[in-house]
């Protein structure tokens, strides 16, 4: 793990290449050095229905949730959070400069005793 889940307002779809954004965050996750390559998953979900601030349909949002198996030191998680958020800001710089947008990220631990896993991905991925 981790799982990166991105929710975004539908009104940003013409302004953000979402597939490229997912790939950008996947690479940023690898760069942190605390996530195993075979465990990184990034997905995005378009939100067609949303209401923001004063209700203007010009406002948009991107919310990034990073869930990971517990056990990593707080300092490592803080550094990873900062790195991934900076990568998101970098990718979205033009949109941030020209649109009303809210960008957020939350990283949280998953209790390993309450989250069974099965993955054969490691058999097919060469760790670098």
Secondary structure as the mmCIF struct_conf table of DSSP 4:
data_model
#
loop_
_struct_conf.conf_type_id
_struct_conf.id
_struct_conf.beg_label_comp_id
_struct_conf.beg_label_asym_id
_struct_conf.beg_label_seq_id
_struct_conf.end_label_comp_id
_struct_conf.end_label_asym_id
_struct_conf.end_label_seq_id
STRN STRN1 UNK A 2 UNK A 9
HELX_RH_3T_P HELX_RH_3T_P1 UNK A 10 UNK A 12
TURN_TY1_P TURN_TY1_P1 UNK A 13 UNK A 15
BEND BEND1 UNK A 16 UNK A 16
HELX_RH_AL_P HELX_RH_AL_P1 UNK A 18 UNK A 31
TURN_TY1_P TURN_TY1_P2 UNK A 32 UNK A 32
BEND BEND2 UNK A 33 UNK A 35
HELX_RH_3T_P HELX_RH_3T_P2 UNK A 37 UNK A 39
STRN STRN2 UNK A 40 UNK A 47
BEND BEND3 UNK A 48 UNK A 49
TURN_TY1_P TURN_TY1_P3 UNK A 53 UNK A 54
TURN_TY1_P TURN_TY1_P4 UNK A 57 UNK A 58
STRN STRN3 UNK A 60 UNK A 69
BEND BEND4 UNK A 70 UNK A 70
BEND BEND5 UNK A 72 UNK A 72
HELX_RH_AL_P HELX_RH_AL_P2 UNK A 74 UNK A 91
TURN_TY1_P TURN_TY1_P5 UNK A 92 UNK A 92
HELX_RH_AL_P HELX_RH_AL_P3 UNK A 93 UNK A 98
BEND BEND6 UNK A 99 UNK A 99
STRN STRN4 UNK A 101 UNK A 110
HELX_RH_3T_P HELX_RH_3T_P3 UNK A 112 UNK A 114
HELX_RH_3T_P HELX_RH_3T_P4 UNK A 121 UNK A 123
TURN_TY1_P TURN_TY1_P6 UNK A 124 UNK A 124
#
